[in-house]
Amino acid sequence: HQLNFEVFTKAIQGFDKLKAAGKLSAEAHLLTVCDFSLSSNVKRLWVIDLDQKMVLFNSLVAHGKNTGDEFATNFSNTESSLQSSMGFYITDTTYEGGNGYSLRLLGMDKGFNDAALQRAVVMHGADYVSEEFAAAHKRIGRSWGCPAVPRALAQPIINTIKGKNCLFIYYPDQNYLASSEWLKA
């Protein structure tokens, strides 16, 4: 599945602004994009090396249980909502948790995802993120708000993007798109 050019453009805009604000290092060149306007049954996560101009990973990725079934429709920044949060994140450190090897995410959009750390919204692997699960249930499984990836890809993706890289969870929410400081011209 191809990354929509308009979504990529927004991701680059935010990446550049985060870099200019010192949230990313000057050497940062990895950009991860999750396009939650797409069906959860398609590979809607891309890890892009901007220096090499190549896609390193293209994967399935889950959204939150209360965000929607096959398609994401509802987002929240609230504790225990079991919903995904849209916006820009900075990847942080890894740890071994209840879902195995996981990556902490720091939400950069005030009011939209800045409670991610407190909510334990992290990237992790999950057995329910697979083409087999999608074939059996007409959609992949859903997380408690985390961008969960297939278990076999969790460690390679996390090890690639950990440590102050940019992750953008996109959804065409007009309120978010108009108010994110990282998308303002």
C-alpha positions as CSV (number, residue, x, y, z in Angstrom):
1,H,0.0,0.0,0.0
2,Q,1.3,3.4,-0.9
3,L,1.6,6.3,1.6
4,N,-0.7,9.1,0.6
5,F,1.3,12.1,-0.6
6,E,-0.7,14.6,1.4
7,V,-0.2,12.6,4.6
8,F,3.5,12.3,3.9
9,T,3.7,16.1,3.3
10,K,2.1,16.8,6.7
11,A,4.4,14.3,8.3
12,I,7.5,16.0,6.8
13,Q,6.2,19.4,7.8
14,G,5.8,18.3,11.5
15,F,9.2,16.5,11.3
16,D,10.9,19.6,10.1
17,K,9.2,21.8,12.8
18,L,10.1,19.3,15.6
19,K,13.7,19.4,14.4
20,A,13.7,23.2,14.3
21,A,12.3,23.3,17.8
22,G,15.1,21.0,19.1
23,K,12.8,18.1,19.9
24,L,14.7,16.0,17.3
25,S,18.4,15.9,16.8
26,A,19.9,17.7,13.8
27,E,21.0,14.2,12.5
28,A,17.4,12.7,12.8
29,H,16.4,11.2,9.5
30,L,13.8,8.5,10.4
31,L,10.1,9.2,10.1
32,T,7.4,6.7,11.0
33,V,3.9,7.4,9.7
34,C,0.7,5.6,10.7
35,D,-2.2,6.5,8.5
36,F,-5.3,5.8,10.6
37,S,-7.6,7.0,7.8
38,L,-7.0,3.6,6.2
39,S,-8.5,0.2,7.0
40,S,-6.7,-1.7,9.7
41,N,-6.5,-4.6,7.3
42,V,-3.9,-2.9,5.1
43,K,-0.2,-2.1,5.9
44,R,-0.7,1.5,7.1
45,L,2.6,2.0,9.0
46,W,5.7,3.2,7.2
47,V,9.2,3.7,8.6
48,I,11.1,5.9,6.2
49,D,14.8,6.7,6.0
50,L,14.7,10.3,4.7
51,D,18.4,10.3,4.0
52,Q,18.4,7.1,1.9
53,K,14.9,8.0,0.5
54,M,13.6,4.5,1.2
55,V,10.9,2.7,3.1
56,L,12.5,0.5,5.8
57,F,9.3,-1.1,7.0
58,N,5.7,-1.2,5.8
59,S,3.5,-3.0,8.3
60,L,0.0,-3.6,9.7
61,V,-0.6,-1.5,12.9
62,A,-3.4,-1.7,15.4
63,H,-5.5,1.2,16.7
64,G,-7.3,1.3,20.1
65,K,-10.3,-1.0,20.9
66,N,-12.6,2.0,21.4
67,T,-11.2,3.9,18.4
68,G,-13.2,1.7,16.0
69,D,-13.5,-1.7,14.4
70,E,-11.9,-2.1,11.0
71,F,-11.6,1.7,10.7
72,A,-10.4,4.2,13.3
73,T,-13.1,6.9,14.0
74,N,-12.8,8.0,17.7
75,F,-9.7,9.3,19.3
76,S,-8.9,10.4,22.9
77,N,-6.0,11.6,25.1
78,T,-7.8,10.4,28.2
79,E,-6.7,7.7,30.7
80,S,-8.5,4.3,30.4
81,S,-10.3,5.4,27.2
82,L,-8.8,2.5,25.3
83,Q,-8.6,4.9,22.3
84,S,-5.7,5.9,20.1
85,S,-4.3,9.4,20.1
86,M,-3.5,11.2,16.8
87,G,-0.6,13.5,16.3
88,F,3.2,13.7,16.5
89,Y,5.3,11.7,19.0
90,I,9.0,11.4,19.8
91,T,10.2,7.9,20.3
92,D,11.9,7.3,23.6
93,T,13.4,4.4,25.5
94,T,12.6,0.7,25.4
95,Y,11.5,-1.7,28.1
96,E,10.3,-5.2,28.7
97,G,6.7,-5.1,29.8
98,G,3.4,-7.1,29.8
99,N,3.4,-7.0,26.0
100,G,7.1,-7.9,25.6
101,Y,9.6,-5.5,24.1
102,S,8.0,-2.1,24.0
103,L,8.9,1.5,23.1
104,R,7.8,4.5,25.1
105,L,6.2,7.4,23.1
106,L,6.2,11.0,24.1
107,G,3.2,12.9,22.7
108,M,4.0,16.3,21.3
109,D,0.5,17.6,20.6
110,K,-1.0,19.3,23.6
111,G,-4.6,18.1,24.3
112,F,-4.3,15.4,21.6
113,N,-1.6,13.0,22.7
114,D,0.5,14.6,25.4
115,A,-0.9,12.1,28.0
116,A,0.6,9.2,26.1
117,L,3.4,8.5,28.6
118,Q,1.0,8.6,31.6
119,R,-1.5,6.4,29.7
120,A,1.2,3.9,28.8
121,V,0.5,4.3,25.0
122,V,3.6,2.6,23.6
123,M,4.6,0.6,20.6
124,H,4.7,-3.1,21.1
125,G,4.1,-6.4,19.3
126,A,0.9,-8.3,19.4
127,D,-0.4,-11.6,18.0
128,Y,-3.7,-10.0,17.0
129,V,-1.8,-7.8,14.4
130,S,-1.6,-10.3,11.6
131,E,-3.1,-11.1,8.2
132,E,-4.3,-14.4,9.7
133,F,-6.3,-12.6,12.4
134,A,-7.7,-10.2,9.8
135,A,-8.8,-13.0,7.6
136,A,-10.6,-14.7,10.5
137,H,-12.2,-11.6,12.0
138,K,-12.5,-9.2,9.0
139,R,-10.2,-6.8,10.8
140,I,-7.0,-7.0,12.8
141,G,-7.2,-7.0,16.6
142,R,-7.2,-3.8,18.6
143,S,-5.0,-2.5,21.4
144,W,-5.8,-0.4,24.4
145,G,-4.7,2.7,22.5
146,C,-1.2,1.6,21.4
147,P,0.1,1.5,17.9
148,A,0.8,-2.3,18.1
149,V,2.6,-4.0,15.3
150,P,3.0,-7.7,14.3
151,R,5.0,-9.6,17.0
152,A,7.7,-10.7,14.5
153,L,8.3,-7.0,13.4
154,A,8.2,-5.4,16.9
155,Q,11.9,-5.8,17.8
156,P,13.2,-4.8,14.3
157,I,10.9,-1.7,14.1
158,I,11.4,-0.6,17.7
159,N,15.2,-1.0,17.5
160,T,15.2,1.1,14.3
161,I,13.1,4.0,15.5
162,K,13.9,4.2,19.3
163,G,15.8,7.1,20.8
164,K,14.4,10.5,19.7
165,N,12.8,9.8,16.3
166,C,9.5,11.1,14.9
167,L,6.3,9.1,14.8
168,F,3.1,10.6,13.2
169,I,-0.3,9.1,13.7
170,Y,-2.5,10.7,11.1
171,Y,-6.2,11.0,11.0
172,P,-8.1,13.6,8.9
173,D,-9.6,15.4,12.0
174,Q,-10.1,19.0,11.0
175,N,-9.8,20.3,14.6
176,Y,-6.5,18.5,15.0
177,L,-5.1,19.5,11.6
178,A,-6.0,23.2,12.2
179,S,-4.6,23.4,15.8
180,S,-1.4,21.3,15.9
181,E,1.5,23.6,16.4
182,W,3.6,21.2,14.3
183,L,1.3,21.7,11.2
184,K,1.0,25.5,11.4
185,A,2.5,27.3,8.4
